[in-house]
Amino acid sequence: MAFHTKMKMAYLCLLIPLILLCSSTILVSYQDSCASNLVELQQPIPFDTKSLLCSPVWADHNFILRYAKVSTDVWGFILSFPTNIKSYAAIGFSKDGKMVGSTAIVGWMPSSSEGGMKMYSLDGKSTKEVIIDKEELYMINASITPASTSLVYMIFVLKTTQPTTKLLFAIGPKCGFPNYPNYALFKHSDHISLVIDYSKGTIRKVPYQKLRRRIHGILNNVGWNDIVMIIGSIIIRYFKQWRWDPIWFYILTFGFLGGIVSVRLYVIELLVVVIEFLIS
């Protein structure tokens, strides 16, 4: 009896790592990519998926966008995102790459048995300016469905001859799901702005936000240079007359060296901005 018990325990110890390995393999297979096929759903997708193009639009959160031109004025989209974001996922269609003025299609699925999908017009940054179901885009056949235990499909069709090439993607805060009855949209926790080439499926980031921060830094640098020059003029004019010798000279020298360093940083920053703008 003791021998059989030991044999059973040995088999059990061998089975446990095998079960864990199989489980991890299954979980990995649920991660979506452009190389993987669409998961078969209970309800058919309302457009032909044979000619779908695919773009890994947001690698940080594993957002995959599939799309196709169904007819001359109809486009079909499938946005997949993982359930581990534990919040809503949004795709925005913008005229200039900015969030304000765009129209967002937002989907959420807190569990496999419940979920929702709504369209929002982002007319401003305040909650009152985020208007639900304004229908600036003509969306038809919209649905959200679990593709697996860890993957969600947002499926929708837009009636348009050409959707804008400037797209936004965002996720909400943890557990920030829009709720009945007003479906208020919580402020996003992360977002990205892209330009997509629908004919090739290629994407590139919109440089506006980074460029704006760079320009802000340059203007601050220039402003400090002006302040230092004014302070230097005051030191030369008044401190020298008051015979604060040689303190005024040391202060002026320190300010002069600081100005040289600041100008060099300004030139480097300006060159970086120009290069980034040309590359993008």
VOBA-1610 file (N, C-alpha, C; in pm, whole numbers, padded with zeros to 5 digits, always signed):
BEGIN
Met+00083-00121+00000Met+00000+00000+00000Met+00086+00125+00000Ala+00190+00119+00082Ala+00278+00236+00091Ala+00345+00263-00042Phe+00381+00155-00115Phe+00446+00171-00245Phe+00350+00237-00345His+00224+00192-00350His+00126+00249-00442His+00098+00397-00410Thr+00095+00428-00281Thr+00073+00568-00241Thr+00186+00657-00289Lys+00308+00608-00275Lys+00424+00686-00321Lys+00421+00704-00473Met+00379+00600-00545Met+00370+00610-00690Met+00265+00713-00733Lys+00149+00714-00666Lys+00044+00812-00695Lys+00093+00954-00671Met+00165+00973-00560Met+00218+01106-00528Met+00320+01149-00632Ala+00398+01056-00683Ala+00499+01089-00784Ala+00432+01131-00914Tyr+00325+01055-00954Tyr+00251+01091-01075Tyr+00185+01229-01060Leu+00133+01255-00941Leu+00069+01383-00915Leu+00169+01498-00926Cys+00288+01478-00874Cys+00393+01582-00881Cys+00434+01608-01025Leu+00427+01504-01111Leu+00461+01522-01252Leu+00348+01591-01328Leu+00224+01567-01287Leu+00110+01624-01358Leu+00093+01773-01331Ile+00124+01816-01209Ile+00102+01958-01172Ile+00181+02052-01262Pro+00313+02035-01284Pro+00385+02124-01377Pro+00330+02119-01518Leu+00282+01997-01561Leu+00227+01984-01696Leu+00098+02065-01710Ile+00013+02061-01608Ile-00111+02139-01609Ile-00082+02288-01613Leu+00013+02332-01532Leu+00050+02474-01531Leu+00106+02518-01665Leu+00185+02432-01727Leu+00243+02464-01858Leu+00133+02478-01963Cys+00037+02385-01962Cys-00074+02392-02057Cys-00157+02516-02035Ser-00180+02552-01909Ser-00260+02671-01879Ser-00192+02795-01929Ser-00060+02806-01908Ser+00012+02924-01955Ser+00012+02931-02107Thr+00017+02813-02174Thr+00012+02811-02319Thr-00122+02862-02370Ile-00230+02821-02303Ile-00363+02866-02343Ile-00376+03017-02327Leu-00326+03071-02215Leu-00334+03214-02191Leu-00258+03292-02296Val-00140+03243-02334Val-00061+03312-02434Val-00133+03314-02567Ser-00202+03203-02601Ser-00270+03196-02728Ser-00385+03296-02739Tyr-00436+03344-02625Tyr-00544+03440-02627Tyr-00495+03581-02659Gln-00369+03606-02651Gln-00316+03738-02682Gln-00325+03760-02832Asp-00391+03869-02869Asp-00417+03895-03010Asp-00295+03957-03077Ser-00285+03936-03207Ser-00181+03998-03289Ser-00228+03993-03434Cys-00160+04069-03518Cys-00196+04069-03660Cys-00163+03936-03727Ala-00078+03857-03664Ala-00042+03727-03720Ala-00146+03619-03687Ser-00232+03648-03590Ser-00331+03548-03550Ser-00462+03568-03623Asn-00538+03461-03636Asn-00667+03467-03703Asn-00775+03519-03608Leu-00883+03568-03666Leu-00995+03611-03585Leu-01057+03492-03513Val-01100+03515-03391Val-01166+03410-03315Val-01308+03394-03370Glu-01351+03270-03385Glu-01487+03244-03432Glu-01587+03282-03323Leu-01684+03364-03360Leu-01784+03413-03265Leu-01917+03342-03286Gln-02000+03349-03184Gln-02133+03288-03195Gln-02218+03362-03297Gln-02208+03496-03296Gln-02280+03576-03394Gln-02183+03617-03505Pro-02227+03607-03631Pro-02136+03640-03742Pro-02104+03788-03748Ile-01984+03820-03794Ile-01944+03959-03813Ile-02018+04015-03935Pro-02076+04136-03925Pro-02167+04186-04029Pro-02099+04236-04156Phe-01979+04193-04184Phe-01913+04228-04310Phe-01808+04123-04341Asp-01764+04122-04463Asp-01668+04021-04509Asp-01531+04047-04445Thr-01475+03947-04383Thr-01347+03962-04313Thr-01228+03909-04391Lys-01251+03865-04514Lys-01142+03807-04592Lys-01039+03912-04635Ser-01083+04036-04655Ser-00992+04140-04704Ser-00951+04237-04594Leu-00958+04194-04469Leu-00923+04281-04358Leu-00774+04316-04359Leu-00744+04443-04336Leu-00607+04486-04306Leu-00593+04498-04155Cys-00471+04486-04107Cys-00449+04483-03962Cys-00334+04575-03923Ser-00352+04646-03811Ser-00248+04736-03760Ser-00238+04720-03608Pro-00117+04694-03556Pro-00098+04692-03410Pro-00088+04836-03359Val-00203+04898-03340Val-00207+05043-03319Val-00151+05087-03185Trp-00155+05000-03084Trp-00107+05043-02952Trp-00046+04923-02882Ala+00082+04905-02904Ala+00152+04787-02851Ala+00156+04787-02699Asp+00160+04905-02637Asp+00169+04912-02491Asp+00051+04845-02423His-00066+04849-02487His-00186+04789-02429His-00245+04680-02518Asn-00169+04637-02619Asn-00210+04528-02709Asn-00342+04559-02778Phe-00356+04680-02831Phe-00471+04717-02912Phe-00441+04680-03058Ile-00530+04603-03117Ile-00516+04561-03256Ile-00638+04612-03333Leu-00614+04681-03444Leu-00723+04733-03526Leu-00724+04662-03660Arg-00838+04599-03690Arg-00861+04538-03821Arg-00971+04616-03891Tyr-00960+04632-04020Tyr-01058+04713-04092Tyr-01061+04671-04239Ala-01168+04712-04305Ala-01183+04683-04448Ala-01283+04781-04508Lys-01262+04815-04634Lys-01359+04895-04708Lys-01461+04798-04766Val-01581+04799-04707Val-01684+04702-04745Val-01746+04738-04880Ser-01772+04866-04900Ser-01826+04915-05028Ser-01778+05058-05047Thr-01834+05128-05144Thr-01784+05263-05175Thr-01801+05360-05060Asp-01903+05340-04975Asp-01926+05433-04864Asp-01949+05360-04731Val-01893+05242-04717Val-01907+05165-04593Val-01773+05104-04554Trp-01734+05124-04427Trp-01610+05069-04373Trp-01641+04985-04249Gly-01578+04870-04240Gly-01594+04784-04124Gly-01469+04783-04037Phe-01489+04787-03905Phe-01376+04792-03810Phe-01395+04686-03702Ile-01282+04629-03659Ile-01277+04541-03543Ile-01159+04584-03457Leu-01189+04637-03339Leu-01084+04676-03245Leu-01081+04572-03133Ser-00967+04507-03117Ser-00952+04410-03009Ser-00864+04468-02899Phe-00902+04438-02776Phe-00822+04483-02661Phe-00834+04379-02550Pro-00733+04368-02463Pro-00737+04268-02356Pro-00826+04313-02241Thr-00884+04216-02173Thr-00971+04247-02060Thr-00892+04295-01938Asn-00761+04272-01937Asn-00684+04309-01817Asn-00665+04459-01801Ile-00711+04541-01897Ile-00707+04685-01875Ile-00811+04726-01771Lys-00912+04640-01750Lys-01015+04659-01645Lys-01079+04798-01652Ser-01107+04841-01773Ser-01173+04969-01793Ser-01225+04974-01936Tyr-01268+05093-01976Tyr-01316+05106-02114Tyr-01199+05121-02211Ala-01225+05088-02336Ala-01131+05112-02446Ala-01200+05202-02547Ala-01125+05293-02608Ala-01186+05389-02698Ala-01102+05407-02823Ile-01172+05426-02934Ile-01108+05466-03059Ile-01174+05598-03101Gly-01092+05698-03128Gly-01143+05829-03165Gly-01106+05866-03307Phe-01198+05931-03375Phe-01176+05978-03511Phe-01166+06131-03505Ser-01048+06183-03540Ser-01020+06325-03522Ser-00982+06390-03654Lys-01017+06517-03668Lys-00981+06590-03790Lys-00836+06638-03787Asp-00786+06669-03666Asp-00652+06727-03655Asp-00559+06650-03562Gly-00601+06533-03514Gly-00517+06455-03424Gly-00534+06489-03278Lys-00620+06588-03248Lys-00644+06628-03110Lys-00771+06563-03058Met-00775+06547-02925Met-00890+06481-02865Met-01014+06570-02868Val-00996+06699-02836Val-01109+06791-02840Val-01154+06809-02985Gly-01282+06790-03008Gly-01335+06799-03144Gly-01347+06665-03214Ser-01303+06560-03149Ser-01309+06426-03210Ser-01437+06353-03168Thr-01462+06242-03235Thr-01573+06154-03201Thr-01515+06019-03161Ala-01555+05971-03042Ala-01498+05847-02988Ala-01604+05738-02982Ile-01563+05619-03017Ile-01646+05500-03000Ile-01585+05422-02884Val-01662+05407-02778Val-01611+05353-02652Val-01680+05221-02621Gly-01599+05122-02582Gly-01653+04992-02544Gly-01597+04945-02412Trp-01677+04868-02340Trp-01631+04816-02210Trp-01698+04683-02184Met-01631+04596-02110Met-01684+04465-02077Met-01627+04421-01943Pro-01691+04463-01833Pro-01642+04425-01700Pro-01650+04276-01672Ser-01740+04204-01743Ser-01747+04059-01730Ser-01796+04001-01862Ser-01788+03870-01875Ser-01826+03806-02001Ser-01976+03816-02029Ser-02055+03845-01926Ser-02201+03850-01942Ser-02256+03991-01955Glu-02172+04091-01942Glu-02220+04229-01953Glu-02114+04316-02020Gly-02163+04412-02094Gly-02074+04504-02164Gly-02156+04610-02233Gly-02089+04708-02289Gly-02159+04816-02356Gly-02071+04886-02457Met-02135+04964-02541Met-02064+05036-02647Met-02143+05161-02681Lys-02078+05276-02675Lys-02145+05403-02699Lys-02055+05495-02782Met-02119+05594-02845Met-02045+05697-02919Met-02051+05828-02840Tyr-01936+05894-02831Tyr-01925+06020-02757Tyr-01864+06127-02848Ser-01918+06246-02840Ser-01859+06363-02907Ser-01781+06442-02804Leu-01651+06456-02826Leu-01564+06524-02730Leu-01554+06671-02770Asp-01655+06748-02729Asp-01659+06890-02766Asp-01571+06976-02677Gly-01523+06923-02566Gly-01437+06998-02476Gly-01374+06903-02375Lys-01308+06960-02275Lys-01236+06880-02176Lys-01319+06851-02051Ser-01425+06926-02028Ser-01507+06903-01910Ser-01607+06791-01936Thr-01662+06735-01827Thr-01757+06625-01838Thr-01883+06668-01914Lys-01926+06793-01894Lys-02047+06842-01960Lys-02028+06853-02111Glu-01905+06866-02155Glu-01877+06883-02297Glu-01854+06750-02370Val-01861+06641-02295Val-01852+06508-02355Val-01996+06458-02374Ile-02044+06464-02496Ile-02185+06441-02526Ile-02203+06301-02584Ile-02296+06226-02526Ile-02321+06089-02570Ile-02423+06086-02683Asp-02401+05994-02776Asp-02494+05968-02887Asp-02529+06092-02968Lys-02431+06177-02991Lys-02454+06293-03077Lys-02457+06253-03224Glu-02397+06138-03253Glu-02401+06078-03386Glu-02341+06168-03494Glu-02221+06218-03466Glu-02149+06290-03570Glu-02093+06192-03674Leu-02076+06067-03631Leu-02043+05960-03724Leu-02166+05871-03741Tyr-02187+05824-03861Tyr-02300+05735-03887Tyr-02253+05593-03866Met-02282+05539-03746Met-02236+05406-03709Met-02352+05308-03717Ile-02329+05194-03778Ile-02431+05091-03791Ile-02373+04956-03748Asn-02460+04866-03707Asn-02420+04729-03670Asn-02306+04727-03568Ala-02320+04803-03461Ala-02217+04808-03358Ala-02244+04702-03252Ser-02138+04633-03210Ser-02151+04531-03105Ser-02018+04512-03036Ile-02024+04465-02914Ile-01904+04430-02839Ile-01923+04290-02784Thr-01822+04206-02800Thr-01837+04065-02764Thr-01704+04010-02714Pro-01709+03916-02619Pro-01584+03853-02574Pro-01536+03753-02678Ala-01412+03769-02720Ala-01353+03673-02813Ala-01293+03554-02738Ser-01259+03575-02611Ser-01206+03470-02523Ser-01219+03523-02381Thr-01163+03450-02288Thr-01169+03495-02149Thr-01082+03617-02123Ser-00992+03648-02215Ser-00900+03760-02193Ser-00896+03859-02310Leu-00992+03847-02404Leu-00989+03931-02523Leu-01130+03976-02559Val-01141+04102-02602Val-01270+04160-02638Val-01262+04216-02779Tyr-01370+04198-02855Tyr-01382+04257-02988Tyr-01486+04369-02985Met-01447+04487-03031Met-01541+04594-03061Met-01562+04594-03212Ile-01683+04565-03255Ile-01714+04552-03398Ile-01812+04662-03437Phe-01780+04740-03539Phe-01871+04844-03582Phe-01849+04875-03730Val-01950+04933-03788Val-01947+04970-03930Val-01978+05119-03941Leu-01895+05191-04017Leu-01916+05333-04040Leu-01959+05356-04184Lys-02060+05439-04198Lys-02106+05476-04333Lys-02036+05607-04370Thr-01930+05594-04445Thr-01850+05708-04489Thr-01767+05666-04610Thr-01742+05761-04698Thr-01660+05728-04815Thr-01513+05714-04777Gln-01470+05792-04677Gln-01330+05785-04632Gln-01321+05831-04487Pro-01294+05741-04394Pro-01275+05783-04254Pro-01147+05863-04239Thr-01144+05951-04140Thr-01024+06031-04116Thr-00904+05942-04086Thr-00789+05986-04126Thr-00667+05907-04104Thr-00605+05934-03967Lys-00657+06034-03896Lys-00604+06068-03764Lys-00689+06000-03657Leu-00629+05903-03590Leu-00701+05821-03492Leu-00644+05840-03352Leu-00731+05830-03255Leu-00694+05835-03114Leu-00735+05704-03047Phe-00654+05660-02954Phe-00688+05541-02875Phe-00666+05574-02728Ala-00757+05527-02644Ala-00749+05561-02501Ala-00804+05448-02417Ile-00760+05445-02292Ile-00818+05355-02191Ile-00855+05440-02071Gly-00956+05395-01999Gly-01002+05468-01881Gly-00926+05426-01756Pro-00961+05487-01644Pro-00899+05447-01516Pro-00947+05309-01475Lys-00878+05248-01382Lys-00914+05114-01336Lys-01059+05112-01286Cys-01135+05015-01338Cys-01277+04997-01303Cys-01360+05120-01338Gly-01313+05200-01433Gly-01388+05319-01474Gly-01483+05290-01589Phe-01583+05208-01561Phe-01679+05169-01664Phe-01796+05267-01667Pro-01838+05313-01784Pro-01960+05395-01793Pro-02081+05314-01747Asn-02167+05378-01669Asn-02281+05307-01610Asn-02414+05371-01647Tyr-02517+05290-01646Tyr-02653+05336-01667Tyr-02693+05430-01551Pro-02769+05538-01573Pro-02841+05570-01697Pro-02771+05671-01789Asn-02675+05749-01734Asn-02617+05856-01817Asn-02490+05814-01888Tyr-02431+05701-01848Tyr-02309+05650-01911Tyr-02199+05756-01918Ala-02178+05825-01806Ala-02074+05928-01800Ala-01937+05866-01823Leu-01856+05937-01899Leu-01724+05885-01936Leu-01619+05944-01844Phe-01548+05856-01773Phe-01439+05901-01687Phe-01320+05946-01770Lys-01240+06035-01713Lys-01122+06082-01785Lys-01025+05967-01808His-00968+05963-01928His-00878+05853-01965His-00752+05854-01878Ser-00695+05737-01861Ser-00569+05724-01787Ser-00448+05720-01879Asp-00472+05689-02006Asp-00362+05684-02104Asp-00423+05697-02243His-00349+05756-02334His-00399+05769-02471His-00283+05786-02568Ile-00313+05768-02696Ile-00213+05783-02801Ile-00282+05838-02925Ser-00209+05917-03001Ser-00261+05976-03124Ser-00177+05928-03241Leu-00245+05877-03345Leu-00177+05814-03458Leu-00232+05865-03590Val-00151+05848-03694Val-00195+05868-03832Val-00183+05733-03902Ile-00291+05690-03967Ile-00294+05559-04030Ile-00307+05572-04182Asp-00239+05487-04252Asp-00253+05476-04397Asp-00343+05355-04423Tyr-00469+05380-04457Tyr-00566+05272-04472Tyr-00530+05177-04587Ser-00460+05226-04685Ser-00428+05141-04800Ser-00318+05039-04768Lys-00231+05072-04668Lys-00119+04985-04635Lys-00127+04926-04495Gly-00202+04991-04409Gly-00209+04946-04270Gly-00096+04998-04183Thr-00017+05089-04236Thr+00095+05145-04159Thr+00046+05261-04072Ile+00117+05282-03960Ile+00080+05387-03866Ile+00204+05466-03826Arg+00183+05588-03782Arg+00289+05669-03723Arg+00228+05760-03618Lys+00307+05794-03519Lys+00258+05877-03410Lys+00245+06022-03454Val+00145+06088-03398Val+00128+06232-03422Val+00224+06306-03330Pro+00311+06393-03384Pro+00415+06456-03301Pro+00370+06580-03227Tyr+00240+06618-03235Tyr+00198+06746-03182Tyr+00225+06764-03034Gln+00192+06661-02954Gln+00204+06677-02810Gln+00350+06691-02768Lys+00436+06605-02823Lys+00577+06615-02788Lys+00635+06747-02839Leu+00594+06787-02960Leu+00644+06911-03017Leu+00602+07029-02932Arg+00478+07025-02883Arg+00428+07135-02801Arg+00507+07146-02671Arg+00540+07031-02610Arg+00619+07034-02488Arg+00759+07088-02515Arg+00817+07051-02628Arg+00950+07101-02663Arg+00949+07253-02681Ile+00849+07301-02754Ile+00839+07445-02777Ile+00820+07520-02646His+00739+07461-02557His+00720+07522-02425His+00852+07534-02350Gly+00935+07428-02358Gly+01065+07433-02292Gly+01157+07537-02352Ile+01153+07551-02485Ile+01236+07652-02551Ile+01195+07792-02508Leu+01065+07818-02506Leu+01016+07950-02466Leu+01054+07982-02321Asn+01046+07880-02235Asn+01091+07901-02096Asn+01239+07936-02091Asn+01317+07867-02175Asn+01461+07892-02180Asn+01490+08035-02225Val+01420+08078-02331Val+01439+08214-02381Val+01397+08316-02276Gly+01285+08285-02208Gly+01238+08377-02104Gly+01338+08394-01992Trp+01400+08284-01950Trp+01500+08292-01844Trp+01624+08369-01890Asn+01659+08352-02017Asn+01772+08429-02070Asn+01746+08578-02061Asp+01624+08621-02094Asp+01589+08762-02087Asp+01596+08813-01943Ile+01546+08730-01850Ile+01550+08769-01709Ile+01693+08783-01660Val+01779+08688-01699Val+01920+08694-01657Val+01988+08818-01714Met+01958+08854-01839Met+02017+08974-01899Met+01974+09099-01824Ile+01846+09106-01785Ile+01798+09223-01711Ile+01866+09232-01575Ile+01877+09117-01506Ile+01944+09116-01376Ile+02090+09157-01391Gly+02155+09109-01497Gly+02295+09147-01520Gly+02311+09297-01542Ser+02219+09359-01614Ser+02224+09503-01637Ser+02208+09579-01506Ile+02118+09531-01419Ile+02097+09596-01289Ile+02222+09587-01204Ile+02287+09469-01207Ile+02409+09450-01126Ile+02519+09547-01171Ile+02537+09557-01304Ile+02643+09644-01356Ile+02616+09790-01320Arg+02491+09831-01330Arg+02459+09973-01312Arg+02462+10016-01166Tyr+02407+09935-01077Tyr+02389+09980-00938Tyr+02492+09923-00842Phe+02523+09794-00854Phe+02616+09735-00759Phe+02755+09795-00772Lys+02791+09829-00897Lys+02924+09888-00917Lys+02931+10028-00856Gln+02820+10104-00866Gln+02817+10238-00808Gln+02823+10234-00657Trp+02764+10128-00600Trp+02765+10116-00454Trp+02896+10056-00402Arg+02985+10033-00496Arg+03120+09985-00462Arg+03116+09850-00390Trp+03028+09765-00439Trp+03027+09627-00390Trp+03133+09550-00467Asp+03255+09589-00445Asp+03366+09534-00521Asp+03439+09431-00436Pro+03467+09309-00483Pro+03443+09259-00620Pro+03319+09169-00630Ile+03224+09182-00536Ile+03109+09089-00534Ile+03029+09099-00663Trp+03009+09223-00713Trp+02929+09240-00834Trp+02993+09169-00953Phe+03129+09167-00954Phe+03201+09104-01064Phe+03180+08952-01063Tyr+03185+08892-00942Tyr+03166+08748-00931Tyr+03023+08709-00969Ile+02927+08788-00924Ile+02786+08759-00958Ile+02765+08768-01108Leu+02823+08870-01170Leu+02808+08890-01314Leu+02875+08776-01392Thr+02992+08733-01345Thr+03062+08623-01411Thr+02981+08494-01403Phe+02925+08469-01286Phe+02841+08349-01268Phe+02720+08354-01361Gly+02656+08470-01369Gly+02540+08486-01457Gly+02578+08470-01604Phe+02697+08522-01641Phe+02744+08512-01780Phe+02767+08366-01819Leu+02831+08288-01729Leu+02855+08147-01758Leu+02722+08069-01767Gly+02630+08104-01675Gly+02498+08041-01680Gly+02425+08072-01809Gly+02441+08193-01860Gly+02378+08232-01985Gly+02434+08155-02103Ile+02566+08132-02102Ile+02629+08055-02211Ile+02575+07912-02213Val+02568+07849-02096Val+02513+07713-02087Val+02368+07711-02134Ser+02291+07812-02093Ser+02149+07817-02129Ser+02130+07832-02280Val+02214+07917-02342Val+02204+07936-02488Val+02237+07806-02561Arg+02339+07735-02514Arg+02375+07608-02579Arg+02261+07507-02567Leu+02199+07500-02450Leu+02086+07410-02432Leu+01970+07450-02523Tyr+01950+07580-02538Tyr+01843+07630-02625Tyr+01867+07587-02769Val+01992+07600-02817Val+02025+07563-02955Val+02006+07412-02975Ile+02050+07331-02878Ile+02035+07186-02888Ile+01888+07148-02891Glu+01809+07210-02803Glu+01666+07181-02797Glu+01597+07217-02928Leu+01636+07330-02985Leu+01577+07375-03111Leu+01610+07276-03224Leu+01734+07229-03227Leu+01774+07132-03329Leu+01696+07001-03315Val+01675+06957-03190Val+01599+06834-03165Val+01457+06849-03216Val+01395+06964-03191Val+01258+06988-03236Val+01250+06983-03388Val+01344+07049-03455Val+01345+07051-03602Val+01363+06912-03659Ile+01456+06834-03602Ile+01483+06698-03651Ile+01360+06609-03631Glu+01299+06617-03511Glu+01181+06535-03484Glu+01067+06570-03576Phe+01050+06699-03605Phe+00942+06742-03693Phe+00965+06691-03836Leu+01091+06695-03882Leu+01120+06649-04018Leu+01105+06498-04029Ile+01146+06424-03925Ile+01135+06279-03929Ile+00990+06234-03927Ser+00910+06301-03845Ser+00770+06262-03832Ser+00690+06301-03955
//
